[in-house]
Amino acid sequence: MSRTIGFACVLVLLVRTTEAQETVRPDQLAEQGYGLLKKYCARCHGDTFAVTGLDVYDRSGLVEAGYIEAGDPEKSQIWQRVGVDRDMPPEDQPQPSAEEIAVLKEWIRAGAEFPALDTRSPVTLVGMYQAMHDHLQSAPAEDRPFLRFYTFANLNNHPAGVTNDEFRLYQAALSKAINGLSWQSRIVRPVAVDQQQTLFVIDLRDYGWEDGLWTEILRQYPYGLRHDQSSDDRLRSLAKRVLEMTGTSIPCLRGDWFVAHATRPPLYHTLLQLPETAAALEEKLSVDVVADFRNDRLQRAGFATSGVSNQNRLVDRHRSVHGIYWKSYDFKSNVGRGNLFQFPLGPEFENGEFSKHAFAHDGGEIIFSLPNGLHGYLLVDSKGNRIDEGPVDVVSNSLKTGGTPIIINGMSCMACHKHGVITFRDTLREGAGVFGTARDKLRRLAPLESEMDGLLDQDREQFVAALGEAVGKFLQVGDDRDRDLQSFPEPISAVVTRYQADLGPQTVAAELWLDDSAELERIVETNSRLKTLGLGPLAGGATIKRQSWDALSGGVSTFQLGASALDIGIPHRVFGGSTE
């Protein structure tokens, strides 16, 4: 290298270094660093989870797992991947500039702080009951028995804090979940009734839940506590009055638990009142699968590979009384009558004209329009009977929603079909090995690619419009006001993943209404009862499993027993038609 060229390279390097340094704003470094994680990493490590446990919205998790060593970029895995190895983000994703990489390094060196949260003051039990009481008092007396509440106080009170983006995601997930369990004709969002926006109210009649469905939820609820016998006079008085006005023993549920459990069986089936067979659902939706096949009133497509099916897959689009009805046919094997390209005219019907060309399937997934424009889901076996989970030898979930590759009805479908029906490319119309009248029939059922694309676009637009009505108010605010709704993470799967994470002392303290984790650790260390419940690891700062915390073993959960031992409330559940 010549002296002139070498000097020029050094000059360019100095200029770039100076420019990078000038982009670092000490007074805005938290916002800058967090903004870079959100911009370049969250798509795979927060909005979805390509690596289990890597959630860039969770600072404490990043520190505990070694992704960030506050104050030392060289010991931070994120810096090594982004600033040294330069293999993240992946080549096919947008890349940070030299200036942005410099900001990332300086942010870690300065302590890797996240932006300060909105000034949401801690929520107390008394404060929560006061907010419920005040709202009920302001409501007409005839409406009060139908009003119920959801709280995110445990997130608000978390000592490490929850980012504003996460908090909005929880709110959006609650709205999507509730409206996705409704047969009513319009989207009705839960409404915040406290200043911190941690307590939301709904009217059961807005979702068709007034006939005992709240009781069905309470049968599964592991965080139920009664406070109408509290030693705190004010809390006892407020709790009694709230229970009187609502007429229920538990008027308020944790929002994160509801999102994680009401979107999967058994509650998903119960709340959405799903029939036990595809035939019964089709009758309810005015869909006649046989008539649509015989009269060419469906649109069919088939392909050898798909995102969930392990074998080839066929999908039919029908019209229903509320919009669309998509039905897939899935297979354990691609051979024999499991080969769609040899047998594309199934399933076999009684007195079917094309029986010798009919496939034999092993199960399927149904996606249908709810009256409000969102979608409902049903998994069925080969005979059309409702099932909770799809067999892994037929279908699987690469997103691992719910922590497993098993496709769980409701939850997994919501995650996969976050913007409605997924686009595909049909290869059945031109690739099937049938001829004569069978080929003519297939051509009438399987439209040209342009026609199918138009139908898919139409169906997605209708779903996204309803989705926007349900979640847009919560997500498209502040800096994200003009952000495309489809660029946000799917809220329900994000909340499910966070809910199922291991629980450290800070999380458990917030869920038990304690002031801080140090207080919890002191209590656990000296309380043998809590240790017998399996909470001993918390005294040393270790974690426990969510399942051991909220499982209803013997009728009550570890949470309820722990709360009782700390005199926070009386464990309460609903059994059968009575309360205990």
RODO-2510 file (C-alpha; in nm, 4 decimals, decimal comma):
residues 580
     n   res          X          Y          Z
     1     m     0,0000     0,0000     0,0000
     2     s     0,1372     0,3438    -0,0930
     3     r     0,1861     0,6079     0,1712
     4     t    -0,0813     0,8247     0,0041
     5     i    -0,3385     0,5471    -0,0055
     6     g    -0,2572     0,4487     0,3524
     7     f    -0,3031     0,8064     0,4703
     8     a    -0,6363     0,8275     0,2848
     9     c    -0,7630     0,5084     0,4531
    10     v    -0,6640     0,6395     0,7947
    11     l    -0,8393     0,9685     0,7187
    12     v    -1,1576     0,7903     0,6144
    13     l    -1,1449     0,5782     0,9292
    14     l    -1,1002     0,8867     1,1461
    15     v    -1,3907     1,0605     0,9750
    16     r    -1,6195     0,7575     1,0214
    17     t    -1,5138     0,7215     1,3847
    18     t    -1,5827     1,0901     1,4467
    19     e    -1,9241     1,0621     1,2781
    20     a    -2,0081     0,7578     1,4871
    21     q    -1,9052     0,9314     1,8077
    22     e    -2,1214     1,2298     1,7176
    23     t    -2,4272     1,0031     1,6866
    24     v    -2,3989     0,8999     2,0511
    25     r    -2,6232     1,1189     2,2640
    26     p    -2,5535     1,0552     2,6348
    27     d    -2,8912     1,2000     2,7295
    28     q    -3,0656     0,9677     2,4843
    29     l    -2,8391     0,6635     2,5003
    30     a    -3,0995     0,4370     2,6645
    31     e    -3,3504     0,5192     2,3911
    32     q    -3,0849     0,4759     2,1202
    33     g    -2,9583     0,1383     2,2424
    34     y    -3,3014    -0,0060     2,3056
    35     g    -3,4166     0,1328     1,9714
    36     l    -3,1406    -0,0588     1,7909
    37     l    -3,2415    -0,3862     1,9568
    38     k    -3,6004    -0,3212     1,8604
    39     k    -3,5069    -0,2246     1,5041
    40     y    -3,2615    -0,5015     1,4162
    41     c    -3,3096    -0,7868     1,6648
    42     a    -3,6702    -0,7966     1,7850
    43     r    -3,8079    -0,9474     1,4660
    44     c    -3,6517    -1,2851     1,5569
    45     h    -3,5750    -1,2323     1,9256
    46     g    -3,8782    -1,0696     2,0819
    47     d    -4,1539    -1,0478     1,8231
    48     t    -4,0860    -1,4157     1,7585
    49     f    -3,8347    -1,6417     1,9337
    50     a    -3,5811    -1,7955     1,6987
    51     v    -3,3639    -1,8648     2,0036
    52     t    -3,5421    -1,9780     2,3198
    53     g    -3,4743    -1,7380     2,6056
    54     l    -3,3416    -1,4544     2,3881
    55     d    -3,5934    -1,1744     2,4238
    56     v    -3,4508    -0,8293     2,3526
    57     y    -3,7465    -0,6643     2,5229
    58     d    -3,6386    -0,8266     2,8525
    59     r    -3,3276    -0,6540     2,9884
    60     s    -3,2961    -0,8700     3,3013
    61     g    -3,3147    -1,1829     3,0844
    62     l    -3,0442    -1,0517     2,8511
    63     v    -2,8146    -0,9825     3,1460
    64     e    -2,8833    -1,3130     3,3236
    65     a    -2,8173    -1,5153     3,0062
    66     g    -2,4936    -1,3320     2,9259
    67     y    -2,6161    -1,1636     2,6123
    68     i    -2,5301    -0,8335     2,7790
    69     e    -2,2529    -0,7708     3,0311
    70     a    -2,3405    -0,4199     3,1426
    71     g    -2,0317    -0,2002     3,1139
    72     d    -1,8265    -0,4492     2,9107
    73     p    -1,9077    -0,4928     2,5397
    74     e    -1,6316    -0,7497     2,4904
    75     k    -1,8048    -0,9873     2,7326
    76     s    -2,1496    -0,9276     2,5792
    77     q    -2,2688    -1,1880     2,3308
    78     i    -2,4801    -0,9319     2,1470
    79     w    -2,1753    -0,7147     2,0817
    80     q    -1,9679    -1,0142     1,9738
    81     r    -2,2281    -1,1161     1,7182
    82     v    -2,3107    -0,7657     1,5913
    83     g    -1,9864    -0,5735     1,6365
    84     v    -1,7123    -0,8364     1,6092
    85     d    -1,8276    -1,1444     1,4163
    86     r    -2,0753    -0,9350     1,2157
    87     d    -2,2957    -1,2412     1,1523
    88     m    -2,6002    -1,0778     1,3099
    89     p    -2,8412    -0,9626     1,1833
    90     p    -2,8492    -1,2318     0,9116
    91     e    -2,7413    -1,1274     0,5638
    92     d    -3,0981    -1,1235     0,4312
    93     q    -3,2084    -0,8730     0,6979
    94     p    -3,1513    -0,4942     0,7201
    95     q    -2,8027    -0,4165     0,8518
    96     p    -2,7000    -0,1524     1,1082
    97     s    -2,4696     0,1245     0,9919
    98     a    -2,1211     0,1862     1,1338
    99     e    -2,2647     0,4720     1,3344
   100     e    -2,5379     0,2512     1,4799
   101     i    -2,2862    -0,0195     1,5706
   102     a    -2,0815     0,2441     1,7530
   103     v    -2,3912     0,3522     1,9435
   104     l    -2,4596    -0,0105     2,0421
   105     k    -2,1081    -0,0481     2,1819
   106     e    -2,1240     0,2766     2,3749
   107     w    -2,4676     0,1850     2,5092
   108     i    -2,3375    -0,1434     2,6513
   109     r    -2,0264     0,0287     2,7893
   110     a    -2,2475     0,2841     2,9645
   111     g    -2,4546     0,0142     3,1373
   112     a    -2,7060    -0,0954     2,8700
   113     e    -2,9975     0,0754     3,0416
   114     f    -3,3450     0,0577     2,8907
   115     p    -3,5553     0,3744     2,8569
   116     a    -3,7420     0,4813     3,1672
   117     l    -4,0980     0,3576     3,1804
   118     d    -4,3939     0,5847     3,1898
   119     t    -4,4484     0,7009     3,5446
   120     r    -4,6912     0,4295     3,6458
   121     s    -4,7086     0,4169     4,0225
   122     p    -4,7337     0,0759     4,1950
   123     v    -5,0818    -0,0741     4,2181
   124     t    -5,2001    -0,2026     4,5561
   125     l    -5,4767    -0,4495     4,6273
   126     v    -5,6750    -0,1724     4,7911
   127     g    -5,6154     0,0518     4,4909
   128     m    -5,7317    -0,2193     4,2499
   129     y    -6,0517    -0,2832     4,4451
   130     q    -6,1094     0,0910     4,4759
   131     a    -6,0877     0,1298     4,0979
   132     m    -6,3308    -0,1597     4,0452
   133     h    -6,5649    -0,0186     4,3088
   134     d    -6,5632     0,3313     4,1599
   135     h    -6,6307     0,2036     3,8097
   136     l    -6,9145    -0,0188     3,9253
   137     q    -7,0663     0,2668     4,1232
   138     s    -7,0678     0,4838     3,8120
   139     a    -7,2360     0,2113     3,6026
   140     p    -7,6141     0,1624     3,5884
   141     a    -7,7272    -0,0885     3,8522
   142     e    -7,8724    -0,3213     3,5891
   143     d    -7,5314    -0,3457     3,4129
   144     r    -7,3179    -0,4243     3,7173
   145     p    -7,3818    -0,8018     3,7275
   146     f    -7,2355    -0,8272     3,3754
   147     l    -6,9155    -0,6292     3,4389
   148     r    -6,5857    -0,8139     3,4874
   149     f    -6,2249    -0,7019     3,5142
   150     y    -5,8742    -0,7997     3,4048
   151     t    -5,5591    -0,6764     3,5766
   152     f    -5,1963    -0,6366     3,4730
   153     a    -5,0922    -0,5117     3,8171
   154     n    -4,8349    -0,7915     3,8476
   155     l    -4,6556    -0,6545     3,5400
   156     n    -4,6888    -0,2940     3,6473
   157     n    -4,5435    -0,3758     3,9900
   158     h    -4,2507    -0,5833     3,8644
   159     p    -3,9363    -0,4377     4,0278
   160     a    -3,7408    -0,4597     3,7018
   161     g    -4,0223    -0,2896     3,5157
   162     v    -4,1943    -0,3829     3,1929
   163     t    -4,1143    -0,1790     2,8834
   164     n    -4,3880     0,0335     2,7350
   165     d    -4,3786    -0,1769     2,4182
   166     e    -4,4368    -0,4941     2,6206
   167     f    -4,7149    -0,3357     2,8235
   168     r    -4,9017    -0,2354     2,5090
   169     l    -4,8478    -0,5847     2,3713
   170     y    -5,0181    -0,7365     2,6765
   171     q    -5,3126    -0,5007     2,6362
   172     a    -5,3424    -0,5849     2,2663
   173     a    -5,3231    -0,9582     2,3407
   174     l    -5,6077    -0,9306     2,5905
   175     s    -5,8289    -0,7514     2,3388
   176     k    -5,7493    -0,9964     2,0599
   177     a    -5,8079    -1,2985     2,2840
   178     i    -6,1420    -1,1792     2,4183
   179     n    -6,2753    -1,0763     2,0780
   180     g    -6,1432    -1,3997     1,9262
   181     l    -6,3721    -1,5868     2,1676
   182     s    -6,6892    -1,4056     2,0695
   183     w    -6,9806    -1,4857     1,8398
   184     q    -7,1040    -1,1270     1,8574
   185     s    -7,1067    -0,9092     1,5475
   186     r    -6,8688    -0,6323     1,6529
   187     i    -6,5263    -0,5846     1,8043
   188     v    -6,5446    -0,4462     2,1593
   189     r    -6,2123    -0,3591     2,3220
   190     p    -6,1598    -0,3853     2,6988
   191     v    -6,1543    -0,0383     2,8562
   192     a    -5,8956     0,0805     3,1095
   193     v    -6,0542     0,2105     3,4290
   194     d    -5,7475     0,3170     3,6292
   195     q    -5,4882     0,5868     3,5735
   196     q    -5,2040     0,3385     3,5195
   197     q    -5,4085     0,1461     3,2606
   198     t    -5,3515    -0,1823     3,4411
   199     l    -5,7187    -0,2600     3,5102
   200     f    -5,9612    -0,3248     3,2249
   201     v    -6,3357    -0,3782     3,2297
   202     i    -6,5569    -0,5781     2,9945
   203     d    -6,9302    -0,6400     2,9713
   204     l    -6,9995    -1,0135     2,9376
   205     r    -7,2924    -0,9413     2,7066
   206     d    -7,0593    -0,7880     2,4472
   207     y    -6,9112    -1,1338     2,3874
   208     g    -7,2082    -1,3601     2,4583
   209     w    -7,0560    -1,4831     2,7833
   210     e    -7,3416    -1,3997     3,0167
   211     d    -7,4768    -1,7551     3,0451
   212     g    -7,2295    -1,9082     3,2882
   213     l    -6,9103    -1,8859     3,0850
   214     w    -6,7349    -1,6697     3,3459
   215     t    -6,7924    -1,9536     3,5932
   216     e    -6,6273    -2,1925     3,3490
   217     i    -6,3203    -1,9684     3,3503
   218     l    -6,3110    -1,9631     3,7300
   219     r    -6,3028    -2,3440     3,7393
   220     q    -5,9613    -2,3244     3,5716
   221     y    -5,8276    -2,0121     3,7442
   222     p    -5,5228    -2,0711     3,9706
   223     y    -5,4853    -1,7161     4,1057
   224     g    -5,8243    -1,6805     4,2723
   225     l    -5,8166    -1,5127     4,6141
   226     r    -6,1005    -1,3809     4,8305
   227     h    -6,0417    -1,0522     5,0115
   228     d    -6,3858    -0,9941     5,1610
   229     q    -6,2612    -1,1381     5,4898
   230     s    -5,9346    -0,9459     5,4984
   231     s    -5,7984    -0,8065     5,8264
   232     d    -5,7539    -0,4762     5,6433
   233     d    -6,0816    -0,2926     5,7083
   234     r    -6,0741    -0,0878     5,3880
   235     l    -5,9847    -0,3808     5,1650
   236     r    -6,2517    -0,5991     5,3274
   237     s    -6,5178    -0,3318     5,2821
   238     l    -6,4306    -0,2635     4,9172
   239     a    -6,4102    -0,6344     4,8323
   240     k    -6,7505    -0,7054     4,9859
   241     r    -6,9108    -0,4233     4,7941
   242     v    -6,7502    -0,5256     4,4617
   243     l    -6,8627    -0,8861     4,5065
   244     e    -7,2149    -0,7714     4,5873
   245     m    -7,2399    -0,5472     4,2814
   246     t    -7,1008    -0,8038     4,0360
   247     g    -7,2596    -1,1120     4,1923
   248     t    -6,9492    -1,3240     4,1418
   249     s    -6,6899    -1,4570     4,3845
   250     i    -6,3967    -1,3581     4,1612
   251     p    -6,4717    -1,0436     3,9571
   252     c    -6,1160    -0,9882     3,8324
   253     l    -5,8680    -1,2139     3,6499
   254     r    -5,5029    -1,1744     3,5702
   255     g    -5,4825    -1,0679     3,2071
   256     d    -5,1631    -1,2574     3,1243
   257     w    -5,3022    -1,5848     3,2593
   258     f    -5,6242    -1,5387     3,0629
   259     v    -5,4388    -1,4808     2,7354
   260     a    -5,2193    -1,7870     2,7936
   261     h    -5,5031    -2,0233     2,8903
   262     a    -5,8266    -1,9042     2,7294
   263     t    -5,6664    -1,9382     2,3854
   264     r    -5,6099    -2,3126     2,4248
   265     p    -5,8303    -2,6085     2,5161
   266     p    -6,0279    -2,6666     2,7242
   267     l    -6,1203    -2,2989     2,7711
   268     y    -6,0836    -2,2134     2,4030
   269     h    -6,3427    -2,4730     2,3094
   270     t    -6,5675    -2,3819     2,6030
   271     l    -6,5686    -2,0034     2,5617
   272     l    -6,6033    -2,0142     2,1836
   273     q    -6,8651    -2,2878     2,2255
   274     l    -6,7117    -2,4951     1,9502
   275     p    -6,9057    -2,8024     1,8371
   276     e    -6,7457    -3,1431     1,8777
   277     t    -6,7428    -3,2195     1,5061
   278     a    -6,6658    -3,0405     1,1839
   279     a    -7,0108    -3,1386     1,0556
   280     a    -7,1808    -2,9603     1,3462
   281     l    -6,9685    -2,6500     1,2928
   282     e    -7,0520    -2,6521     0,9227
   283     e    -7,4204    -2,6735     1,0016
   284     k    -7,3839    -2,3773     1,2377
   285     l    -7,2051    -2,1771     0,9680
   286     s    -7,4337    -2,2861     0,6814
   287     v    -7,1520    -2,4640     0,4989
   288     d    -7,2357    -2,7730     0,2928
   289     v    -6,9040    -2,9326     0,1992
   290     v    -7,0574    -3,2068    -0,0175
   291     a    -7,2865    -2,9718    -0,2102
   292     d    -7,0023    -2,7248    -0,2632
   293     f    -6,7877    -3,0023    -0,4103
   294     r    -7,0602    -3,1381    -0,6353
   295     n    -7,1695    -2,7934    -0,7547
   296     d    -6,8176    -2,6467    -0,7934
   297     r    -6,8838    -2,3846    -0,5262
   298     l    -6,5472    -2,4196    -0,3522
   299     q    -6,1950    -2,3147    -0,4448
   300     r    -5,9292    -2,5843    -0,4052
   301     a    -5,5494    -2,5827    -0,3910
   302     g    -5,2867    -2,8433    -0,3143
   303     f    -4,9120    -2,8429    -0,2570
   304     a    -4,6384    -3,0839    -0,1617
   305     t    -4,4979    -2,8772     0,1269
   306     s    -4,6443    -2,6288     0,3734
   307     g    -4,5504    -2,4507     0,6935
   308     v    -4,7226    -2,6987     0,9250
   309     s    -4,7992    -3,0197     0,7378
   310     n    -4,5310    -3,2892     0,7278
   311     q    -4,6778    -3,4298     0,4055
   312     n    -4,8661    -3,2856     0,1088
   313     r    -5,1672    -3,0700     0,1930
   314     l    -5,4974    -2,9765     0,0328
   315     v    -5,7081    -2,6729     0,1229
   316     d    -6,0651    -2,5855     0,0257
   317     r    -6,2220    -2,2421     0,0514
   318     h    -6,5969    -2,2259     0,1161
   319     r    -6,8305    -1,9385     0,1849
   320     s    -6,9977    -1,9311     0,5255
   321     v    -7,2741    -1,7266     0,6810
   322     h    -7,0117    -1,4993     0,8412
   323     g    -6,7537    -1,4879     0,5623
   324     i    -6,5070    -1,7632     0,4788
   325     y    -6,4514    -2,1240     0,5798
   326     w    -6,1132    -2,2767     0,4975
   327     k    -6,0718    -2,6493     0,5488
   328     s    -5,7423    -2,8334     0,5127
   329     y    -5,6876    -3,2040     0,4560
   330     d    -5,3645    -3,3397     0,6029
   331     f    -5,1905    -3,6767     0,5771
   332     k    -4,9578    -3,9115     0,7607
   333     s    -4,8161    -4,0416     0,4335
   334     n    -4,7728    -3,9238     0,0774
   335     v    -4,8201    -4,2726    -0,0670
   336     g    -5,1316    -4,4537    -0,1786
   337     r    -5,4429    -4,2457    -0,1254
   338     g    -5,2359    -3,9990     0,0731
   339     n    -5,0804    -3,8769    -0,2527
   340     l    -5,2855    -3,5767    -0,3615
   341     f    -5,1340    -3,5670    -0,7051
   342     q    -5,2716    -3,9131    -0,7773
   343     f    -5,5956    -3,8733    -0,5805
   344     p    -5,6986    -3,5045    -0,5867
   345     l    -6,0791    -3,5378    -0,5746
   346     g    -6,1525    -3,6366    -0,2163
   347     p    -6,2671    -3,6776     0,0373
   348     e    -6,4838    -3,9694    -0,0571
   349     f    -6,8564    -3,8964    -0,0331
   350     e    -7,1500    -4,1326    -0,0346
   351     n    -7,2437    -4,2020    -0,3966
   352     g    -6,9501    -3,9880    -0,5021
   353     e    -6,8924    -3,9614    -0,8760
   354     f    -6,5137    -3,9458    -0,8326
   355     s    -6,4574    -4,2084    -0,5624
   356     k    -6,1731    -4,3759    -0,7482
   357     h    -5,9879    -4,0422    -0,7516
   358     a    -6,0607    -3,9553    -0,3866
   359     f    -5,7813    -3,9163    -0,1324
   360     a    -5,8001    -4,0562     0,2235
   361     h    -5,6851    -3,7970     0,4797
   362     d    -5,5819    -3,8253     0,8445
   363     g    -5,6971    -3,4945     0,9877
   364     g    -5,7277    -3,1255     0,9173
   365     e    -5,7470    -2,7668     1,0320
   366     i    -6,0464    -2,5370     0,9901
   367     i    -6,0264    -2,1586     0,9837
   368     f    -6,3558    -1,9725     0,9810
   369     s    -6,4795    -1,6157     1,0034
   370     l    -6,6350    -1,5058     1,3285
   371     p    -6,9184    -1,2524     1,2992
   372     n    -6,6802    -0,9739     1,4090
   373     g    -6,4288    -1,0476     1,1325
   374     l    -6,1656    -1,2290     1,3384
   375     h    -6,1084    -1,6003     1,2917
   376     g    -6,1977    -1,9118     1,4851
   377     y    -6,0143    -2,2445     1,4584
   378     l    -6,0920    -2,6142     1,4832
   379     l    -5,8593    -2,9146     1,4608
   380     v    -6,0193    -3,2423     1,3577
   381     d    -5,9193    -3,6052     1,3085
   382     s    -5,9853    -3,8137     0,9977
   383     k    -6,3506    -3,8585     1,0957
   384     g    -6,4072    -3,4881     1,1579
   385     n    -6,4084    -3,5126     1,5361
   386     r    -6,2734    -3,2149     1,7305
   387     i    -5,9274    -3,2656     1,8847
   388     d    -5,7201    -3,0489     2,1184
   389     e    -5,3859    -3,1010     1,9462
   390     g    -5,2692    -3,2038     1,6021
   391     p    -5,0732    -3,5326     1,5844
   392     v    -4,7050    -3,4501     1,5272
   393     d    -4,6787    -3,7179     1,2580
   394     v    -4,9343    -3,5179     1,0589
   395     v    -4,8699    -3,1514     1,1479
   396     s    -4,6189    -2,9615     1,3609
   397     n    -4,5550    -2,6067     1,4783
   398     s    -4,2111    -2,4647     1,3951
   399     l    -4,2908    -2,1509     1,5995
   400     k    -4,3298    -2,3687     1,9122
   401     t    -4,6099    -2,1532     2,0454
   402     g    -4,6826    -2,2758     2,3950
   403     g    -4,3290    -2,4149     2,4205
   404     t    -4,3917    -2,7210     2,2046
   405     p    -4,3898    -2,8174     1,8343
   406     i    -4,7348    -2,9698     1,8873
   407     i    -5,0076    -2,7633     1,7233
   408     i    -5,2531    -2,6606     1,9956
   409     n    -5,5969    -2,5579     1,8761
   410     g    -5,6537    -2,1844     1,9051
   411     m    -5,3184    -2,0672     2,0373
   412     s    -5,0954    -2,2187     1,7683
   413     c    -5,3375    -2,1224     1,4932
   414     m    -5,3474    -1,7594     1,6105
   415     a    -4,9680    -1,7425     1,6064
   416     c    -4,9302    -1,9014     1,2641
   417     h    -5,2188    -1,7160     1,1015
   418     k    -5,1426    -1,3827     1,2671
   419     h    -5,2613    -1,1888     0,9610
   420     g    -5,5220    -1,4354     0,8437
   421     v    -5,4944    -1,7112     0,5871
   422     i    -5,1345    -1,7684     0,4747
   423     t    -5,0616    -1,7300     0,1053
   424     f    -4,9530    -2,0341    -0,0928
   425     r    -4,8796    -2,1470    -0,4463
   426     d    -5,1034    -2,4200    -0,5837
   427     t    -4,9350    -2,7039    -0,7741
   428     l    -5,2363    -2,9351    -0,7871
   429     r    -5,4254    -2,7826    -1,0796
   430     e    -5,1411    -2,8424    -1,3252
   431     g    -4,9584    -3,1219    -1,1444
   432     a    -5,2283    -3,3794    -1,0716
   433     g    -5,2145    -3,7019    -1,2696
   434     v    -5,5826    -3,7324    -1,3574
   435     f    -5,7438    -3,7011    -1,6977
   436     g    -6,0780    -3,6825    -1,8729
   437     t    -6,3783    -3,5911    -1,6591
   438     a    -6,1682    -3,6065    -1,3424
   439     r    -5,9288    -3,3481    -1,4811
   440     d    -6,2164    -3,1296    -1,5926
   441     k    -6,3611    -3,1490    -1,2420
   442     l    -6,0309    -3,0530    -1,0833
   443     r    -5,9963    -2,7563    -1,3189
   444     r    -6,3396    -2,6337    -1,2104
   445     l    -6,2470    -2,6642    -0,8426
   446     a    -5,8892    -2,5346    -0,8568
   447     p    -5,8860    -2,1777    -0,9895
   448     l    -5,6045    -2,0092    -1,1751
   449     e    -5,3299    -1,8640    -0,9575
   450     s    -5,4416    -1,5049    -1,0175
   451     e    -5,7967    -1,5804    -0,9039
   452     m    -5,6831    -1,7634    -0,5902
   453     d    -5,4394    -1,4828    -0,5065
   454     g    -5,7236    -1,2338    -0,5298
   455     l    -5,9373    -1,4388    -0,2914
   456     l    -5,6494    -1,4752    -0,0461
   457     d    -5,5872    -1,1004    -0,0525
   458     q    -5,9561    -1,0357     0,0065
   459     d    -5,9703    -1,2734     0,3025
   460     r    -5,6553    -1,1305     0,4592
   461     e    -5,7763    -0,7727     0,4186
   462     q    -6,1013    -0,8535     0,5987
   463     f    -5,9179    -1,0213     0,8845
   464     v    -5,6542    -0,7464     0,9198
   465     a    -5,9286    -0,4827     0,9303
   466     a    -6,0919    -0,6627     1,2239
   467     l    -5,7540    -0,7178     1,3871
   468     g    -5,6807    -0,3469     1,3599
   469     e    -6,0074    -0,2687     1,5315
   470     a    -5,9147    -0,5046     1,8159
   471     v    -5,5489    -0,4159     1,8723
   472     g    -5,4625    -0,1015     1,6780
   473     k    -5,5551     0,1352     1,9599
   474     f    -5,3058    -0,0347     2,1886
   475     l    -5,0162    -0,0822     1,9444
   476     q    -5,0272     0,2118     1,7053
   477     v    -4,9442     0,4878     1,9524
   478     g    -4,6512     0,7225     2,0163
   479     d    -4,3562     0,6537     1,7870
   480     d    -4,5481     0,3583     1,6416
   481     r    -4,8542     0,5620     1,5466
   482     d    -4,7871     0,5294     1,1717
   483     r    -4,6357     0,1810     1,1844
   484     d    -4,7953    -0,0858     0,9670
   485     l    -5,0107    -0,3076     1,1876
   486     q    -4,8712    -0,6197     1,0226
   487     s    -4,5159    -0,5333     1,1325
   488     f    -4,5978    -0,5748     1,5031
   489     p    -4,5391    -0,9074     1,6781
   490     e    -4,8379    -1,1355     1,7111
   491     p    -4,9467    -1,0356     2,0632
   492     i    -5,0980    -1,3591     2,1942
   493     s    -4,7980    -1,5804     2,1160
   494     a    -4,5645    -1,3141     2,2582
   495     v    -4,7588    -1,3016     2,5853
   496     v    -4,7808    -1,6814     2,6052
   497     t    -4,4025    -1,7109     2,5695
   498     r    -4,3407    -1,4513     2,8386
   499     y    -4,5994    -1,6018     3,0716
   500     q    -4,4438    -1,9485     3,0498
   501     a    -4,0907    -1,8288     3,1289
   502     d    -3,9246    -1,9348     3,4541
   503     l    -4,0062    -1,7154     3,7546
   504     g    -3,7382    -1,5373     3,9533
   505     p    -3,7783    -1,3608     4,2889
   506     q    -3,8751    -1,0312     4,1259
   507     t    -4,1606    -1,1858     3,9286
   508     v    -4,2904    -1,3909     4,2212
   509     a    -4,2741    -1,0867     4,4516
   510     a    -4,4838    -0,8831     4,2076
   511     e    -4,7392    -1,1635     4,1743
   512     l    -4,7699    -1,1875     4,5538
   513     w    -4,8212    -0,8128     4,5943
   514     l    -4,4905    -0,7744     4,7820
   515     d    -4,2876    -0,4544     4,7632
   516     d    -3,9641    -0,6082     4,6360
   517     s    -3,7791    -0,9340     4,5770
   518     a    -3,5519    -0,8819     4,8799
   519     e    -3,8601    -0,8958     5,1016
   520     l    -3,9687    -1,2199     4,9335
   521     e    -3,6255    -1,3779     4,9715
   522     r    -3,6199    -1,2929     5,3425
   523     i    -3,9675    -1,4396     5,3937
   524     v    -3,8904    -1,7620     5,2042
   525     e    -3,5647    -1,8071     5,3957
   526     t    -3,7445    -1,8009     5,7301
   527     n    -4,0763    -1,9602     5,6356
   528     s    -4,0647    -2,3404     5,6303
   529     r    -4,4182    -2,3546     5,4905
   530     l    -4,3071    -2,1725     5,1746
   531     k    -4,0099    -2,4024     5,1375
   532     t    -4,2337    -2,7077     5,1518
   533     l    -4,4262    -2,5548     4,8596
   534     g    -4,1084    -2,5671     4,6508
   535     l    -4,0245    -2,1966     4,6777
   536     g    -3,6890    -2,2495     4,8492
   537     p    -3,4802    -2,1678     4,5369
   538     l    -3,6195    -1,8130     4,5431
   539     a    -3,4381    -1,7424     4,8718
   540     g    -3,1078    -1,7808     4,6881
   541     g    -3,2146    -1,5767     4,3869
   542     a    -3,2838    -1,8813     4,1676
   543     t    -3,5966    -1,9505     3,9630
   544     i    -3,8974    -2,1808     3,9764
   545     k    -4,1119    -2,3152     3,6937
   546     r    -4,4382    -2,1463     3,5978
   547     q    -4,6115    -2,4838     3,5820
   548     s    -4,5235    -2,5606     3,9437
   549     w    -4,6510    -2,2143     4,0424
   550     d    -4,9929    -2,2187     3,8752
   551     a    -5,0801    -2,5893     3,8455
   552     l    -5,4059    -2,6740     4,0242
   553     s    -5,2780    -2,9819     4,2030
   554     g    -5,5186    -3,0982     4,4695
   555     g    -5,7627    -2,8202     4,3876
   556     v    -5,5427    -2,5199     4,4649
   557     s    -5,2225    -2,3787     4,3173
   558     t    -4,8852    -2,3120     4,4765
   559     f    -4,9576    -1,9431     4,4237
   560     q    -5,2770    -1,9677     4,6251
   561     l    -5,1073    -2,1605     4,9047
   562     g    -4,8206    -1,9129     4,9111
   563     a    -5,0583    -1,6165     4,9190
   564     s    -5,2485    -1,7801     5,2033
   565     a    -4,9283    -1,8408     5,4005
   566     l    -4,8447    -1,4713     5,3631
   567     d    -5,2003    -1,3695     5,4614
   568     i    -5,2587    -1,1982     5,1272
   569     g    -5,5924    -1,3636     5,0589
   570     i    -5,8014    -1,6767     5,0954
   571     p    -5,7586    -1,9336     4,8124
   572     h    -6,0770    -1,9616     4,6097
   573     r    -6,1952    -2,1771     4,3212
   574     v    -6,5233    -2,2764     4,1662
   575     f    -6,6139    -2,6460     4,1622
   576     g    -6,9147    -2,7711     3,9718
   577     g    -7,1968    -2,5263     4,0290
   578     s    -7,0832    -2,4149     4,3731
   579     t    -6,8031    -2,2013     4,5134
   580     e    -6,5561    -2,2931     4,7853
***
